[in-house]
Amino acid sequence: MKTRQHILAAIALAFAAASPVWAVNKCKDASGKVTYQEHPCEAASNSQSLNINAGRMSVDDELAAQERLAKIKRDNANFDSMINGRIRIGMTSSQVQNAWGYPSKVNKSIGSYGTHEQWIYRNNGHNTQYVYIENGVVTSMQSP
């Protein structure tokens, strides 16, 4: 759990570091002429420092970054479930195999709408569980 928090903190820090902030100095000389420059104003002039964020993200970039972060969170949740022998909606078929092993039986149908699979897990003949997978992703589960 701590490792995931460290990863998310590092990602947030990377996003913050991706938008550089520069100091721009607004300088007035003795005659009142205003100039803007990167380096500090001369000691005798009247100066003001402005911070400009030159790396502002567009709305599209921000939405893309939020989608990437949401995907990372989903992947982390799926990984945690897989490690603990649980499955959840949204997992890939390989993650299900890593969590539960290969099913006892697979019913598969392929059509223009994609590939649909029903994975059947039989535990010692008593408890049968069904996992439904569409195009390689778990969409539902059923336990009697």
C-alpha positions as CSV (number, residue, x, y, z in Angstrom):
1,M,0.0,0.0,0.0
2,K,2.8,2.4,0.9
3,T,4.6,1.6,-2.4
4,R,1.4,2.6,-4.4
5,Q,1.2,5.9,-2.4
6,H,4.8,6.6,-3.2
7,I,4.3,5.9,-6.9
8,L,1.2,8.2,-7.0
9,A,3.1,11.0,-5.1
10,A,6.0,10.7,-7.6
11,I,3.6,11.0,-10.5
12,A,1.9,14.1,-9.0
13,L,5.4,15.6,-8.5
14,A,6.3,14.9,-12.1
15,F,3.2,16.7,-13.3
16,A,4.0,19.6,-11.1
17,A,7.6,19.7,-12.3
18,A,6.4,19.6,-15.9
19,S,5.0,23.1,-15.7
20,P,8.0,25.5,-15.3
21,V,7.7,28.8,-13.5
22,W,10.0,31.7,-14.5
23,A,10.5,34.9,-12.7
24,V,10.2,37.9,-15.0
25,N,11.4,41.3,-13.6
26,K,9.5,44.5,-14.4
27,C,12.0,47.3,-14.2
28,K,11.6,51.1,-14.4
29,D,14.5,53.3,-15.2
30,A,15.0,56.9,-13.9
31,S,12.9,58.3,-16.8
32,G,10.0,56.0,-16.0
33,K,10.5,53.6,-19.0
34,V,9.3,50.1,-18.2
35,T,11.2,47.0,-19.4
36,Y,10.7,43.3,-18.7
37,Q,13.7,41.0,-18.3
38,E,14.8,37.7,-16.9
39,H,17.7,39.0,-14.8
40,P,17.2,41.2,-11.8
41,C,16.8,45.0,-12.3
42,E,19.6,47.4,-11.5
43,A,19.8,48.4,-7.9
44,A,18.9,52.0,-8.5
45,S,15.7,51.2,-10.5
46,N,12.2,50.6,-9.2
47,S,11.6,46.9,-9.8
48,Q,8.8,44.3,-9.4
49,S,9.2,40.5,-9.8
50,L,6.4,38.6,-11.6
51,N,6.0,34.9,-11.7
52,I,4.8,33.5,-15.0
53,N,3.7,29.9,-15.4
54,A,4.9,29.2,-19.0
55,G,3.9,25.5,-18.9
56,R,0.2,25.7,-18.3
57,M,-1.6,22.7,-19.5
58,S,-4.4,22.9,-22.0
59,V,-7.8,21.5,-21.1
60,D,-7.2,18.5,-23.4
61,D,-3.7,17.9,-21.9
62,E,-5.2,18.0,-18.4
63,L,-8.0,15.6,-19.3
64,A,-5.4,13.2,-20.9
65,A,-3.3,13.4,-17.7
66,Q,-6.4,12.7,-15.5
67,E,-7.2,9.7,-17.7
68,R,-3.6,8.4,-17.4
69,L,-3.8,8.8,-13.6
70,A,-7.2,7.0,-13.5
71,K,-5.7,4.1,-15.6
72,I,-2.7,3.9,-13.2
73,K,-5.2,3.7,-10.2
74,R,-7.2,1.0,-12.0
75,D,-4.1,-1.0,-12.9
76,N,-2.9,-0.8,-9.2
77,A,-6.3,-2.0,-7.9
78,N,-6.3,-4.9,-10.4
79,F,-2.7,-5.8,-9.5
80,D,-3.5,-5.8,-5.8
81,S,-6.6,-8.0,-6.4
82,M,-4.5,-10.4,-8.6
83,I,-1.8,-10.7,-5.9
84,N,-4.5,-11.5,-3.3
85,G,-6.2,-14.2,-5.5
86,R,-9.3,-12.1,-6.2
87,I,-10.7,-11.0,-9.5
88,R,-12.7,-7.9,-10.4
89,I,-14.5,-6.3,-13.3
90,G,-12.0,-4.6,-15.7
91,M,-9.2,-7.2,-15.2
92,T,-7.6,-8.7,-18.3
93,S,-7.9,-12.4,-19.0
94,S,-4.2,-12.8,-18.2
95,Q,-4.7,-11.1,-14.8
96,V,-7.5,-13.6,-14.1
97,Q,-5.3,-16.5,-15.0
98,N,-2.6,-15.1,-12.6
99,A,-5.1,-14.8,-9.8
100,W,-7.1,-18.1,-10.2
101,G,-5.1,-20.2,-12.8
102,Y,-6.5,-21.6,-16.0
103,P,-10.3,-22.4,-15.9
104,S,-11.7,-25.9,-15.9
105,K,-13.7,-25.1,-19.0
106,V,-14.0,-22.2,-21.5
107,N,-17.0,-21.5,-23.6
108,K,-16.2,-19.1,-26.4
109,S,-18.1,-17.3,-29.1
110,I,-16.6,-15.1,-31.8
111,G,-18.7,-12.8,-34.0
112,S,-18.7,-9.4,-35.6
113,Y,-19.4,-8.0,-32.2
114,G,-16.2,-9.4,-30.7
115,T,-15.1,-12.3,-28.6
116,H,-17.2,-13.4,-25.6
117,E,-15.9,-16.0,-23.2
118,Q,-17.4,-17.8,-20.2
119,W,-14.7,-19.2,-18.0
120,I,-15.8,-21.9,-15.6
121,Y,-13.9,-22.7,-12.4
122,R,-14.9,-25.8,-10.5
123,N,-13.5,-26.2,-7.0
124,N,-13.6,-29.8,-6.0
125,G,-16.9,-30.3,-7.8
126,H,-18.8,-28.3,-5.1
127,N,-18.5,-24.6,-5.8
128,T,-18.6,-23.5,-9.5
129,Q,-17.7,-19.9,-10.4
130,Y,-18.2,-18.2,-13.7
131,V,-16.2,-15.4,-15.2
132,Y,-17.5,-13.6,-18.3
133,I,-14.9,-11.9,-20.5
134,E,-15.6,-9.7,-23.5
135,N,-12.7,-8.9,-25.9
136,G,-10.1,-9.9,-23.2
137,V,-11.6,-7.9,-20.3
138,V,-13.8,-9.2,-17.4
139,T,-17.3,-7.8,-17.6
140,S,-19.1,-9.9,-15.0
141,M,-18.8,-12.8,-12.5
142,Q,-21.3,-15.3,-11.2
143,S,-21.1,-17.6,-8.1
144,P,-24.1,-19.9,-7.2
